[in-house]
């Protein structure tokens, strides 16, 4: 079904009348508006990829995802319009952009400035709103704490967040020096490789484990028992961490070993 909204000079196609997107991906909502207004709001937002419009309540939902659906109740009537099916004819005039908006080169419309979606390693962001003036709260996972003890942030008028949260491990680790490793590994907990490896990155990944070993520039290993306890000369651990060349990240089959304090 294709619809023309003459006031907004927009065309859009309705994809479904019965697909409700998960609330986890909601980035904006409006009450008592028309579906035409709902679609136009999505066209003006960079992070909106679909709208759900509930005809019964005149409720507009803007979503960042367009293919992640939830179970629909019998009373719901979720009209789905994908951003890919929203266009503005090039031959029709478009208004000039005002302060705080920018023109989208594909749709030729002015877009509201909004903040990028927040992401928090080792924590949870509560609320996915990205509108100017919206607020998001956050909490770190167990064994972690926010580095500056912050609990919330706001989306400022310049399209940036007042504060970007970060979670760090509540434990500290002492450097035990250089130790040998072997093929069946001295630490058998979990591990990962990262081209931006640093001590802090490995500590965060292994938070709570008794021992941590960093090897060969970019390898991080965790464990609660050191199954191969063979110390080596520090001269055998001279590999610079790929994410911070001022730090040492073991060597060839040699690891810089840390223990929880």
N, C-alpha and C positions, 0 to 999 in steps of 0.2 A: 504494500500500500504506500503510494507516494503522495505527500502533502505539500502544498505551497502556502507559506505564510506571507501574505502581501506586505504586512507592516514591517517585518524583519527582513524581507527579501531572501528568505531561506527555503530550501527544499530539503526534505528528509523522508526516509523510508522507514516504516515501522517493521521491525524484524519479527516481533512476537508479541502476543497479548498475555502470555502466561509464563514468562521466565523472569524470576526474581534474583537479582545479583546479591551475593553475600554482603552483609552489612560491614564486614571487615574492610571492604574496599570503598566505603563511602567517603567522599571528599567534600561534599556540600549538600545542603538540603534546603528546600523552599516549600512553604505552605500557601495554599490558596492562589496558585498561579496556573496559567494555561500550559498545555503541553508545548505550544509554540515558544513561550518564554523559557520553559525548561530546556528545550533543545538549543535555543540561542545562548543560554548561560553556559552550556557545555561547549559550544563552539568558541566561546570567549575564554576558555580555560585550557591551559596546556596539559594539565594532569587529568582532565576528564576524557574518558574514552567511550562512555556509554551513559544513557540515562534510563532510569526506571520511573515511569509516571503512573501513579495510582489514581485512576479517574474518579473513584468514589470519594476520595478525600482531597482531590486537587493537590496532591503531594508530589513534589519533584525531588528525585534523588540523583546526584551526580556521582559517578563511580570511576575509579581509576582502572578497573579491569572490566572486560566486556564478555568474558566466557566462563566465569566462576559463579555457579548458581547454587541457590539453596532450595530446600523444599518449600513449595508454595501452599499456603492454606487455601481452603475452598472459597473463602470470602475475598481473597486478594485478586486484583486484576492488574498485574504488572506489565504495563506497556513498555516494551524494550526498543530503544532506538540506539544504534551503534554510531559512533562518531564517523566511522568510515562511510556511513550512509547519510551524512549531513553535508550539504554543499551550499555555497552562495554564488549565484550566477555572476560571472565576471562583467556582463554588460550593465548590471545594475549598480547605482552609485553606492559608495560606502562612506560612512561618516569619518571625519578626521579623528585621530587618536588623541585622547586627553592625557594629562599627566598621570603617570602610573600605569599606562597601558602601552602595548606595542602591537604592531600589525603582523599577523601571521601570514607569511608569504604564500601558503597553500590555500587558506580560506579567505584571505584578504579582509579579515575582520580584526578589530582591535581586541586584545586580550587583557583581562585583568591580571595584574601582577600578583602572584601567589608564591608561597614558600615551597621549596622542594620537600618531598616526603622525608621525614626523619627515619633514620635507622640506628639502632643501638645494639652493638655487640654485647652479649652477656647481660641483656636486660630487655625490658618490655616497654614499648611506647603505648600509652593509653590514649586512644582517640586518634583518628586519621585525618582530621580537618586540616586543610592547608590554606584557608582563606586568610586575607589580611585581617589582623586583629584576633584570630583564633588562638586558643591556648592548648598546649599538649602537656600532659604529665608523664612521668616515666619512673620506673623502678628497676634497680639492678637485681639480677638473680642472686640466690643464696651463695655465699662465699665472696661476693663482690660488693663494692660500694661506689657511689658516684664520686668522681675525683674531687669535686668542689662542694659536695653535699647539696647540690641543687636538686629540686624535685619537679620543676616545671619550666616551660619556656613559651614565648609568644612570637607569632608571626608579625614582623614589623612592616611598616608601609613601604619599605624599599625592597620587599620580597625576600628578606633574609630572616633567620631565626635569631632572637635575642641571645640565645645560648644553645650550643650544640653539646648534648650530654655525652659522657664517656664513663664506662664502668671499669674499675681496676680490682685486681685480686686483693683481698684483705690480708693475705699472708705475705711475709717477707721471706726471701731465700738467701742463704749464704753460699759463697763460692768455695767449693772444696778443691778446685784445681783441675788438672788434666787426668782423665781416666781412659783406659782402653775399652773398646767395645768389640763385639763379635757378631757373627751372622745371625745367631738366635737371640741377640740383643740382651744387654745388661738390664734394661728397663722394659718391662712387658705390659705396661698399661696401655696408653694410646700414643699416637704420634701424628705428625703432619709435616709437610714441606712447604716453604713459602719463600719466594724470591725477594721478599722484603723482611726477612727474618731479623729479629732483634731479641735481646734478653727479655724485654718487657712483653713482647708478643708471645714468646714461649711461656713465660710465667702466667700470663692471662689464660692461655689455652690449658695449661696443666694445673690451674689453681686448685689447691687442696691435696695434691699428691705430695708424698714425702720427698721424692727425688725428681730432679729434672736434669736432662742431659741434652746439650746442643752440639751438633756435629756438622762438619763439612760445609760451613757457611750458611746452610739453609734448612737443616733437619732438627726437629724438636721431638724429644721422647720423654714420656712421663712414666712413673711407677712408684709403688710403695715399698718395693724391695729391690736392692741392688744385687742381682744374681751373678754378676761378674765383677768382683771388687779388686781391680788391678790399677793402681795409680801409676802415672807416667810423668816424665819430666814436662814442665810447662813449655819447654822448647818444642814439644811434639803437638802442642795445641796453639797454632799461630794463624788459623784461618779467620779472616775478618768476616763479621756478620754482613750479609748482603744488604740488610736494611740500615746498618749503622757501622761503618768501617772503623769506628773508634772502639767497638766491642769485639771480643774474641768469641768465635763460635766453633770451638773444637779444632779438628783436623781430619786427616784421612784415617778412618776407623778409630778416631780419638774424639772424646767428648769433653766439653767443659761441664763439670758436674756441680749441681746446686742441691742444697738440702733445706727443707723448710725450717724456719726459726720458730 
